[in-house]
Amino acid sequence: MRISLIAGAFSAAALAPTIGAAGEWDIGGEVAGEFRYFPNDPLYPGQLEHFQPSISFQPDIRWESEDRKHQFVVIPYAKIDSQDDERTHVDLREGFYRFNADGGWSLTLGAAKVFWGRTESRHLVDIINQTDAVEDVDDEDKLGQPMANLTLINDWGAVDLYVVSGFRTRTYPGVDGRPRFELPVDTDEEIINRDWGRGAIDVAARYSHYIGNWDFGVSIFHGTSREPRFSPIANSTVIRPVYDKITQGGIDLQYTKDAWLWKLEAIVREGHGDTFAAVVGGFEYTLYQIFDSNADLGLLVEYQYDGRDLNFVQEPFGPALAAPVTFADNDVFAGARLGLNDPQDTSLLAGATVDTNDAFTGVFIEAQRRIGQNWTTEFEARLFLNADEDSTAFDIRDDDFITLRIARYF
């Protein structure tokens, strides 16, 4: 199915010059090699031991008419992983046609990416695209989502309306993979609690605007949850993901004043046990040109709260968690962002999230630097500390890892 979507997108791109006036092509992309290392021995049978090299390929093909009214974008993605078969996959990150009208509106049709959110440590309101969880544990990598998106822009703000179908289930590491739960997630045993399953229709809307120093968005989503809850299978060594119909309302705010950015995201969700609320909020304060250099240092602090119920409930298919698992139920995040503002675009982001209930601490370091005109190198480290038996993160307590990624752009 994924391959056929990509083939269709390439066919659509080939037809681009037949729409309107002659346009301009922009063809590029990247090839990247990734080396991941786990310093600790694995906890569970079948898991890879220490080394996990992989390679990925992501072309980027764009066409735009001379009058800029018509646009085609095709961005397929492929990864080959040496250890985990589930991490070897092909996806259509984006493959869409967009019409930009003169009257302040645009229409997007196809597989696209949509990002909602303001905060650094967690993106609560971001719900349109599914997470590609085999890529990393930070929920930043997303699968392309088939949709129709109408955008209306006026002096009073912007309105985005979405009709979404072709539900994408979340990817997970396989039996060989790390980090993972003690029982791996079997994506072949998934349950989608919707009439029409993957073909069910989701609808969403978001209004965004700014007033003075305030930027804000208000959103609503009704459809299949991108977060699954989990259900154990009797006499089995795997767990299955369960996707439910939910309704989620969200708000995201940002207040800018001098060197301060105050940020907030909050949601209310119905459909996962009792209706619950979640919030993440805090600030980023930037120190400009530190030590008489061009470097800027941003200091970040955020608080995370989530009121979902993680008890087991009895379903027709067996016991299941009432809501999807989350680590961010009552946590504090602190970090720093360093940008050298040099010709190589050198940057560093580091931080830690501490659970105030059990002291579990997740630490991360991310750094990147351009080499010459066409190469970049990225370094990442993730540590999972103080995960005791009562912690949600107990299963990944020995899955600390570091990653070195080198990419060639063309």
Buried (B, 14 or more C-beta within 10 A) or exposed (E): EBEEBBEBBBEBBEEBBEBBEEBEEEEEBBBBEBBBBBEBEBBBEEBBEBEBBBEBBBBBBBBBBEEEBBBBBBBBBBBEBBBBEBBBBBBBBBBBBBBBEEEEBBBBBBBBBBEBBBBBBBBBBBBBBBBBBBBBBBBEBBBBBBBBBBBBBEEEBBBBBBBBBBBBBBBBBBBBBBBBBEBBBBBEBBBBBBEEEBEBBBEBBBBBBEEEEEBBBBBEBBBBBBBBBBBBBEEEBBBBBBBBBBBBBBBBBBBBEEEEBBBBBBBBBBBBBEBBBBBBBBBBBBBEEEEEEEBBBBBBBBBBBBBBBBEBEEBEEBEBBBBBBBBBBBBBBBBBBBBBBEEEEBBBBBBBBBBEEBEBBBBBBBBBBBEEEEEBBBBBBBBBBBBEEEBBBBBBBBBBBBBBBBBBBE
